[in-house]
Amino acid sequence: MTPAVPGWGASMIDSTGQGKGSEAAGPVPLRAAAVEFAATDGGVLRGLRYGEGERWVVLVHDEGHDLDAWKILVPELAALGLTVLAFDLRGHGTSDDPWEPRLLPTDVVAALRLARSEGARALYLVGAGAGATAALVAAGKLQVKALVALSPHAELDGIPPGALRESRAPKLFIVGGADPSAAAQASSVHRASIGWSVLAAPPVEAQGTDLLASEWGETVAEHVLVFLTDYL
């Protein structure tokens, strides 16, 4: 199946998650439940879960950020009926130290397994920067239905390059096209990926979750939502 990813000028989903032309119900307050789970090295990773259901999306932020980087996107994902799990990477936010990039993919797998243990029947991943790269590797170890990578890095310390292309899940890559280095990395990951994928590059310098707060932020979020909707 080929997802219907809109052009940059399109408008398909409003801020309440309703289709264009549908009756807006207004924002629904989200209740967050604190979660914690074990990393492979015995450390503890902590985060927040929004909603309950059988379709879970796991959000993986970039180095130097924390789970709050997803605050713009969380309500939109929840409006699609997804249970949202956002967690702090090791060495960030409330999760245990130290920062170990080579362990990030196994941490993402641990988050996916937590979702499975809580009743998830369908899994989705959305990652940014190093978190996007870790999500790509993790998706090769535990099957997901679809994956979104915002400004993925072409390399992750301690991870073989081939590990990034093991997942055949449909993928949406988005990168700020005004940053040549970031655009080149995302393009490299996109070209090497297996299975259906698409690369979008709005004309901004912002990268990762900062894309969501850029002047093209609403359209970036819309791309993510429309893409995931095709696999719900």
Secondary structure, DSSP 8 states (H G I E B T S, - for coil): -------TT---B-TTS-BTTS---------EEEEEEE-TTS-EEEEEEE--SSEEEEEE--TT--GGGGTTTHHHHHHTT-EEEEE--TTSTTS-S---GGGHHHHHHHHHHHHHHTT-SEEEEEEETHHHHHHHHHHTTS--SEEEEES--S--TTS-GGGGG---S-EEEE--TT-HHHHHHHHHHHHH--SSEEEE--S-S--GGGGGGSTTHHHHHHHHHHHHHTT-
